[in-house]
Each structure stands twice: as C-alpha cells, then as structure tokens.
C-alpha cells in the first residue's frame, strides 16, 4: 500500500539578472536580461514585432522578486507561444478562435428575470450588430442555454478574419476568445473597440447580475481578479502591437 507523503513545494528559478530592458534582437525587439536576450522554451532568442510589446514583456521580468514566478508573467507566456508554436499551427489556432463564434456567450440571452433580460438586450445586442456590420459576422440569437447552431458561413468568416492576423495578433485573439467565451468580444478587443475590462464585464454579465443580488465569495473574487488582470494584459498586448 502506498502512503501519501507531504506535497513537495514548487521549486521556482531564482532571479539571475539585475536589469531587464527592451532592446533590438534580430529583426525585431526582445527582452534583454543584463544585456542578454531572453530565450523561448524552444531555445530561440525571443524577437517581438514592436518595441512597445518588448517593453510590456520586459516589465514582467523587471517586476519579479527573488524568484521567477511564471504564473505572474502572462505576456511572456503569450509571447513564447506566438513565437515558438503558432507559426506552425496557424490554421488550427484560427479554427480554435473561430469556434467560439459557434457558441458565443453574447448569443445566449437569459429567459429571466426581467432585469437581466433587459440588461443583456441593452449591452449585448449592440455588439452583435457591430459584428455583423463591421466584421460581416452574422450570428443567430438564442434564449436559454440550449445550443444554437450558427451558420457555417459565419464560422468560416470568423476563421478567415482570424487568419488575416499576424502570429502575435492571432495568438492574442485566441487567448481573448477563450477568456471571454466570445469571438465577438475578442475581435472587438483586438480592433480597439473595447477595453479589456469592458469586454470581460460583458462576458460575465449574468455572473455580475447574480453577484449584485447575492454577493460574491472570496474564492470567486480571487478567480475573477486573475481573469480581469489577464483581460487588461490582452488590451495592453494589442495596443503594443499598434
């Protein structure tokens, strides 16, 4: 019989550098730790398309304490993904992002209560109309939680729009769609039509309505805070890409 031992503490790498700054790397910009470029998990020198994005990532390295906590470095993780992985799987990433149009949270209007229905109609419907007018993305609305199939041509349109993006914007789009459960909100964020905080708020309108009525516990509040921080980072990500 196996006996359970005590959980081993997570060993984090110790900070091995003094200064973290953005600077030229290859044909782009990277993060220099005491003058040496950060390398990706695949071993390549990380090169980013804009200096502003390099500064965003460098700030995460600069803000680390005695240990490097990768969980607190979402822009760094996203940059590594965009650089190492996405170029070889662009179509799969675009399909993943477009898939959220097939079950977009904005399309599922509540059956009640009346106050929630009115709020969703006022706050979600304009963005569904925006998606159709600006993106050519027509989505069918539903009432309740039963899955509503979307037109195949709409899903193809979402995929084509995603594939028009470069690797770094596509990576951000896929991350935003997963965070919000919404391709519409992800595109709106990527195009600078919504802030990260506003998009996140729209994505959890039902939860906010319930919290206003019944309150929120500490664990849920902590999780919501982490997700909001990610939404704000994604806003900064797209802004840094220009």
N, C-alpha and C positions, 0 to 999 in steps of 0.2 A: 504494500500500500504506500502510495506516495504521500508525503506530508508537504503541506504548503509552507514555504518559507516566507520571510518578510519581503515585501516588494522592494526591489532594488531601486535606489534613486537614479533619476535620469542624469547621465553624465553629459554635461554641456561643454563645448570647447571654450577654453579661456580666451579672452581677448588678447590678441598677439600683436596689436598695432596701436599706434598713438594717434595718428591723424587719418581721417577718411575724407576724401575730396573727389569732386568730379574732374575729369580731365580727358584729353584725347586718348583714344585706344583704337588702333586700326583705322578703319574708315569712319569711325563714329566716336562715341564718348563712353567712358566707363567710370568705374569707381576705383580710385587709387588708394590703397592702404599703405601709408608710408611710402608712397611713390610707386607701389607695385599693383598691377591691375587685379581686381577680383576675378577669380576663375569660376566657371559654372560647374555643376556636378559632372558634366562630361569632360571637364578639363580644359575648356577653351577660355580665352580671355573674353570676359563679357563686354560686348560692344553694343551700345544703345544708339538709336537713331537721332536723339536730340540731347543737347547739354542739359536741358531742363529735366528730362527724365533721369539722366545720370545724377543730377543733384537730388532728386526725390529718393533714389535708391541710396545714395551716399549718406543722406540724413539718417536712414535707418541704421547704417553701420556706425555712424558717429554717435548715435544715441544709446548704443549698447554699453552695459556696465562692465564688470569684471568678467562676466561670462556672456557668450553669444547665444541669444535666445531666438532661434529661427522662427518660432511661432509668433514673435513680435515683429517680423520683417516681411509683411505681405507683398510689398512692392518688389523686394528682392526675389522672392519665390516666383512671382509672376514674370519678372524679367528673365529668370533662368528658364522657365517654361517656354516663353516666347522665343528665346534664342536657341535653346537646345532641341526642343521637341516639336514645336508647331510647324516649322518649315517642311517636315517630312509627312505631316498628317493634316495638312490644311483642310482638305475636304471633310475629314471626319470631325474636326473641330467646328467647321461651319455647319455641318449636319446637326451636331450637338446643340449649338446655339439656336439654330432654326427650329429644333424640336420643341423648344419652349413656346413657340408660336402655336404649336398644336395643343397646348394645354395652358395657354396664357392666363395668369391669375386675373387679369383685367376683364376677361370674358365671362367670369362666373359670378353673376350678381346674386346676392342673397334673396331668399324668399321672404325674409322678415328679420327683425322688426322694421317698422316703417322708417325709423330714423336712420338705420343702417342702409336700407334700400335707397333712401334719398341721398345719403352721403356718397354712396358708390356711384349713383347716376350722375351726380354733380362733379365728382372728381375723376372717375374712370372714363366715362363716355367721351369727354373731350380728347383724351389721348388715343382712344380707339379711332376717333375721327381723324386725328392728326396722322396716325399710322397709315390710314387709307389715302389721305390727301398727299402726304409728303413721301411716303415710302411705297405707295402702291400696294399696301398690305391690308387686304380686306379680311376681317375676322368675324366669325359668327358669334353672337352673344348667346349666353345660356342663363337659365335661372336654376339655382340649386347646384349640387355637386356632381350630378351625373355627367360623365364625359360627353363633350360635344365635339364631334369630328370637324376639323377645319378643311376648307377646300384645298385639294392637293396643289393647285396653282399658287395658293398663298404660302404654303410651306416651301415650295420651290423658289418663290420670290424672296422669302426670308433667307434662304440658303444662298441665293445669288448675291443679295446685299452683303451678307457676311463675307463671301469670297472676294468682294471688291476691296476689302480692307487689307492693309499690310499685316504682317505677322503679329506685331505688337498690339495693334488695334483689335485684331481678331481675337487675340488672347484675352484682352480686356473685355471684349463683348461677351465671350463665352462665360467668363467669370461673373460678369454682371447678370447675365440671363439666369445662371444657376442661383445666384444670391437672391434675386428678386422673384424667381419663378415666372419671369415675363420677358419675352423677346422685345415687346413694345417698349418697356421701360429701359431695357438695355440699349436699344437703338437711340432712344431719347437722351440717355446719359452720354453715349458715345458722340452724339452730334451736338452736345452742349445745350440741349433744350431743357434739361432738368438737372438740378444738382443731385449729388449722391444722396444727401439727406432727404430731399423731396421724393426721389424715386423709391427709396427704401420705405418712406412713410406710406406712399401709395400702395406698395406691395403688401403691406400688412395692415390695411385699413380695417379689416374685420377684427384683427387682434387688438388694434388700438381702441376700437369701439367697445370691445369686451373689457379691456383694461380700465377704460373710463367708468364702466359700470361696477366692476367687481374688484379693481385693483390689480397689482402685479406682485408676484413673489420675488425674492432676492435672486434666486437662481435664474428665473426667466429674464429678469432685468439685466443680469450679467451677460447672458447669451445675446440679448438684444443689443447691448452695448458693443459687444465684439462685432456683431454684424453691421451695426451702424458705422463703426470705425472702418470696416472694410469698404463700405459704400463710399465713405468720404475719400478713402485712398484711391478708389477707382475713378472718382471725379478728378482728383489730382493727376492720376495716370493719364487720362485722356487730355486734360488741359496741358500737361507737359509734352504731349505728342504734337500739339498745335493743330 
